[in-house]
Amino acid sequence: MTLSRLHISNVRNLQDIKLENLSKINVFYGANGSGKTSVLEAIHILGMARSFRGSSIRSLITHERPDCTVHGLAKVPLSGNMQTLGVQRVRTGTSQIKVAGSPVRSVAELVEHLPLQVINSDGFNLLTGSPSVRRQFLNWGVFHVEHHFFGEWQRFQRCIKQRNMVLRRGKIDESELLVWSRDLAVSGEKINTYRQLYIELLLPRFLAIMEALMPYLAGGLELRYRKGWDKALAFDVALTNSLEMDQEQGYTHVGPQRADIKVLTGGHSASETLSRGQQKLVVCGLKLAQGMLLTQLGRGICTYLVDDLPSELDKEHCERVCEILSDMDAQVFITCVDKADITALWPRAEELALFHVEQGDIAPESVFGEHTD
């Protein structure tokens, strides 16, 4: 989907913001603390029902307001029809989500409509953070390209929860443990297959993008997938081999819940050998590749939320990222302090819609510096 209209109410210092006629590339510029990143947060709420900052809902909602809401009008890629999305988050922790005016029961039903990728200063966690961050990245991609993945993931979570409950009992029911282990093994193998196929599709696109971003390093880059148990074993065998340890410690040690992906350069971990700027380019490459794959498979259009791209990237590499984003079939919302930080780099000025952000107010502006009505 591509957003054409956005209404933000009580998201941090954005109390009543209405944005019309959104473009393919939307640039929000202004001083630090003006509310630029809060615009990206609001769009993230619309697509994920939460902020990407990871802060509590209380700090997200404007002070002394009971709730925040974000409404959007978006175009469906294949049909061209317009569809509404709406999310309300209440200070007490409850939420309400609507798609096309009708309530939906789960965030997953919302997520499939507006695929989002965030490129910001926290992106380094994809390389340097815990495996859970990389599993989240991997699961995002598989969720959007393999329709059976989410249902299988739900079954796997139910099985591992029940198996762990059996393992934690003082006296283990062997027959019950066998049932949950068998079902867990079947579900885990399917999830692993979905992930492996996805990595095979993602890798050539990632390498092609990195060839454009860092041609001097691209030839030595690898994506190494670790499925969460001994690669030489079937999952049911791995579960049997780890049973004694599982019983001693009361939880399942092997499986897709322990999977990881590593980026290597010249056979060494990218997180340990590359500079901060190079790491940011690798993270950009991974996320750009996900959006490219999504569109090429006909699964939708990715929306990119890019916060302060020039941070830790020189002018040349910023230009290369901008060129790739411009060439992609994707919608982009990007922030910067000075509009020239982006307008001077963007390959096609006619794509840009500019918005000046100042103390929670947002004013549309033409590329030539004139405010529009």
C-alpha positions in Angstrom: 0.0 0.0 0.0 1.0 3.6 -0.5 -0.3 6.3 1.9 -2.0 9.3 0.4 -3.5 10.8 3.5 -2.5 10.8 7.2 -4.2 12.1 10.3 -2.2 12.1 13.5 -3.7 12.9 16.9 -1.7 13.2 20.2 1.4 11.3 19.2 4.0 13.1 21.3 4.0 16.7 20.3 1.8 16.1 17.2 -1.6 16.9 18.5 -3.7 17.3 15.4 -1.8 16.9 12.1 -3.5 16.3 8.8 -1.3 15.5 5.8 -2.8 15.3 2.3 -1.6 14.3 -1.1 1.4 12.3 0.2 4.0 11.5 -2.5 6.2 8.6 -3.2 9.1 10.4 -1.4 8.1 12.5 1.6 10.8 14.6 3.3 10.2 16.0 6.8 12.8 18.6 7.8 13.3 20.8 10.9 15.3 21.3 14.0 16.0 18.5 16.4 13.0 18.0 18.8 10.5 19.6 16.3 8.6 16.3 15.8 10.1 14.9 12.6 10.7 11.4 14.1 7.3 11.5 15.7 5.8 11.5 12.2 7.7 8.3 11.4 6.5 6.9 14.8 2.9 7.6 13.9 3.2 5.8 10.5 4.8 2.9 12.4 1.8 2.8 14.8 -0.5 2.7 11.7 1.4 -0.3 10.3 2.5 -2.1 13.5 0.3 -0.7 16.3 3.4 0.3 18.2 6.4 2.7 18.0 9.7 1.6 16.7 11.4 3.5 19.6 10.3 0.8 22.0 9.2 3.3 24.6 6.1 2.9 26.7 2.7 3.9 25.5 2.5 6.5 28.2 5.4 8.4 26.9 4.2 8.1 23.3 0.8 9.8 24.0 0.7 13.6 24.3 0.9 14.7 27.9 -2.5 14.7 29.7 -4.3 13.1 26.8 -6.0 9.8 27.3 -5.1 8.2 23.9 -3.4 8.7 20.6 -4.8 7.8 17.2 -3.5 7.5 13.6 -5.7 7.2 10.6 -4.5 6.7 7.0 -5.9 6.4 3.5 -3.9 4.1 1.3 -4.0 2.7 -2.2 -4.0 -1.0 -2.7 -1.3 -1.9 -5.2 -3.0 -4.4 -7.5 -6.6 -3.1 -7.5 -5.8 0.6 -7.1 -8.7 0.8 -4.6 -8.4 3.1 -1.6 -8.5 1.6 1.9 -8.6 3.1 5.3 -6.4 2.1 8.3 -6.8 3.2 11.8 -5.1 2.5 15.2 -5.9 3.9 18.6 -3.7 3.4 21.6 -5.0 4.2 25.0 -2.9 5.2 28.0 -4.2 2.3 30.0 -2.6 -0.1 27.4 -5.6 -1.1 25.4 -5.8 -0.6 21.6 -8.3 -0.6 18.8 -7.3 -1.5 15.2 -9.5 -1.0 12.1 -9.0 -1.9 8.5 -11.5 -0.6 6.0 -13.6 0.6 8.9 -13.9 -2.9 10.5 -12.2 -4.0 13.7 -9.5 -6.6 13.4 -8.6 -9.1 16.1 -4.8 -9.2 15.8 -1.9 -7.0 14.9 -0.9 -9.6 12.2 -4.0 -8.7 10.3 -2.8 -5.0 10.3 0.8 -5.7 9.5 0.1 -7.5 6.2 -1.6 -4.3 4.8 1.3 -1.8 5.4 4.7 -3.5 5.3 7.2 -1.2 7.0 11.0 -1.0 7.2 12.8 1.4 9.5 16.3 2.7 8.8 17.6 4.7 11.7 20.5 4.8 14.2 19.2 1.7 16.0 19.7 -0.3 12.8 23.2 -1.4 14.0 21.4 -3.8 16.3 20.7 -6.0 13.2 24.5 -6.7 13.1 25.6 -6.2 16.7 22.5 -7.0 18.7 21.1 -10.3 20.0 20.0 -13.1 17.7 16.4 -12.2 18.5 16.8 -8.9 16.5 17.9 -10.9 13.5 15.2 -13.5 13.9 12.7 -10.6 13.9 14.2 -9.3 10.7 14.0 -12.8 9.1 10.5 -13.5 10.3 9.3 -10.1 8.9 10.4 -11.2 5.5 9.1 -14.7 5.6 5.7 -13.5 7.0 5.2 -11.1 4.0 6.2 -13.6 1.2 5.0 -17.0 2.6 1.3 -17.0 3.5 1.5 -20.2 5.5 4.3 -19.0 7.7 2.3 -17.1 10.4 -0.1 -20.0 11.0 2.8 -22.4 11.3 4.6 -20.0 13.6 1.6 -19.9 15.9 1.5 -23.7 16.0 5.1 -23.9 16.8 4.7 -21.4 19.7 1.9 -23.4 21.1 3.8 -26.6 20.9 7.0 -25.3 22.5 5.0 -23.7 25.3 3.3 -27.0 26.0 6.5 -29.0 25.7 8.3 -26.6 28.1 5.4 -26.9 30.6 5.7 -30.7 30.6 9.5 -30.4 31.0 9.1 -28.2 34.1 6.8 -30.6 35.9 8.3 -32.6 38.8 7.3 -35.9 37.2 7.3 -35.9 33.4 4.5 -37.6 31.5 6.5 -39.4 28.8 3.6 -39.9 26.5 2.5 -36.3 26.6 6.1 -35.2 26.1 6.3 -37.4 23.0 3.2 -35.9 21.5 4.4 -32.3 21.9 7.9 -33.2 20.7 6.5 -34.8 17.6 4.3 -31.9 16.7 7.1 -29.4 17.5 9.4 -31.3 15.2 7.0 -31.2 12.3 6.2 -27.5 12.7 9.9 -26.6 13.3 11.0 -28.3 10.1 8.4 -26.3 8.1 9.5 -23.0 9.6 13.1 -23.8 8.8 12.2 -24.6 5.2 10.3 -21.4 4.8 13.3 -19.4 6.2 15.9 -21.2 4.1 13.9 -20.6 0.9 13.5 -16.9 1.9 17.3 -16.5 2.5 17.9 -18.1 -1.0 15.7 -15.4 -2.5 17.0 -12.5 -0.5 20.7 -13.2 -0.9 21.2 -12.3 -4.6 19.2 -9.1 -4.2 21.2 -8.1 -1.1 24.5 -8.7 -2.9 23.3 -6.7 -6.0 22.4 -3.8 -3.7 25.7 -4.0 -1.9 27.5 -4.0 -5.2 25.9 -0.6 -5.8 26.6 0.7 -2.3 30.0 -0.8 -1.5 31.5 -2.4 -4.6 34.9 -2.6 -2.9 33.5 -5.0 -0.3 30.5 -6.6 -2.0 32.4 -9.5 -3.4 33.4 -10.8 0.0 30.0 -10.5 1.7 28.0 -13.6 2.8 24.8 -14.3 4.6 25.1 -17.3 6.8 21.9 -18.9 8.2 21.9 -21.0 11.3 18.7 -22.9 11.8 19.0 -23.4 15.6 20.2 -27.0 15.8 22.9 -29.2 14.3 22.7 -28.7 10.5 23.5 -32.4 10.0 20.4 -33.6 12.0 16.7 -33.6 11.4 14.9 -31.6 14.1 13.2 -34.6 15.7 16.7 -36.2 16.2 18.1 -33.0 17.6 15.2 -32.9 20.1 15.9 -36.4 21.2 19.6 -35.7 21.6 18.9 -32.6 23.8 16.2 -34.3 25.9 18.4 -34.8 28.9 19.5 -31.2 29.0 15.9 -30.0 28.4 14.7 -32.1 31.3 17.4 -30.8 33.6 16.8 -27.1 32.8 13.1 -27.2 32.0 13.0 -25.7 28.5 13.7 -26.6 24.9 17.3 -25.8 23.9 17.2 -26.4 20.1 14.9 -25.3 17.4 13.8 -22.3 15.2 13.6 -20.2 18.3 17.4 -20.3 18.4 18.0 -19.5 14.8 20.3 -16.7 13.6 21.7 -15.1 10.5 25.2 -13.7 10.3 26.7 -11.2 7.8 30.3 -12.1 7.0 32.9 -10.1 5.0 35.9 -12.0 3.9 34.9 -14.8 6.3 34.8 -12.6 9.3 31.8 -11.1 11.2 30.8 -7.8 9.7 29.9 -6.5 13.1 33.5 -6.9 14.2 35.4 -5.8 11.1 33.4 -3.0 9.4 33.3 0.6 10.4 30.1 2.2 11.7 29.4 3.8 8.3 30.0 0.5 6.5 27.8 -1.3 9.0 25.0 1.2 8.4 25.3 0.5 4.6 25.1 -3.2 5.2 21.9 -2.7 7.3 20.5 -0.5 4.6 21.3 -3.2 2.0 19.5 -5.9 4.0 16.4 -3.8 4.4 16.4 -2.5 0.9 16.7 -6.1 -0.4 13.7 -7.1 1.7 11.5 -4.4 0.2 12.8 -5.2 -3.3 12.0 -8.9 -2.9 8.5 -8.1 -1.5 7.6 -6.1 -4.6 9.2 -8.5 -7.1 7.2 -11.4 -5.7 4.0 -9.4 -6.0 3.4 -9.4 -2.3 3.0 -5.6 -1.9 4.9 -2.3 -1.7 7.2 -1.6 1.2 7.1 1.7 3.1 10.4 3.0 4.3 10.8 5.1 7.4 14.2 6.7 7.2 15.4 8.8 10.2 18.4 11.0 9.7 20.0 9.2 6.8 23.1 11.5 6.6 24.1 10.4 10.1 27.4 8.4 9.9 27.2 8.3 6.1 29.2 10.5 3.7 27.6 12.4 0.8 28.6 9.8 -1.8 27.0 6.9 0.1 23.9 8.9 1.0 23.5 9.6 -2.7 23.8 5.9 -3.5 21.1 5.0 -0.9 18.8 7.7 -2.3 19.3 6.4 -5.9 18.3 2.9 -4.9 15.2 4.2 -2.9 14.2 6.4 -5.9 14.5 3.4 -8.3 12.5 1.1 -6.1 8.7 0.7 -6.2 8.4 1.9 -2.6 7.1 4.8 -0.6 9.6 6.7 1.5 9.2 9.0 4.6 12.5 10.5 5.4 13.7 13.1 8.0 16.6 15.5 8.1 17.5 18.8 9.8 18.1 20.8 6.6 16.1 20.0 3.5 19.2 20.4 1.4 20.5 17.3 3.2 18.1 15.3 1.0 17.2 17.6 -1.9 20.8 18.0 -2.9 21.2 14.2 -3.0 17.9 13.0 -4.5 18.3 12.0 -8.2 14.8 13.3 -9.2 13.5 16.4 -7.5 10.0 16.0 -8.9 9.5 12.9 -6.7 9.9 14.9 -3.5 7.2 16.3 -1.3 8.7 18.6 1.4 7.2 19.2 4.8 8.7 21.7 7.3 8.3 20.6 10.9 8.4 23.2 13.7 7.3 22.6 17.3 4.8 20.0 16.4 3.3 21.9 13.4 3.9 20.6 9.8 3.7 22.9 6.8 3.9 21.4 3.2 6.4 23.2 1.0 7.4 23.0 -2.6 10.8 21.8 -3.7 11.6 25.5 -4.5 10.9 26.6 -1.0 7.4 28.0 -1.3 4.7 26.9 1.2 1.7 25.3 -0.3 -1.9 25.6 0.8 
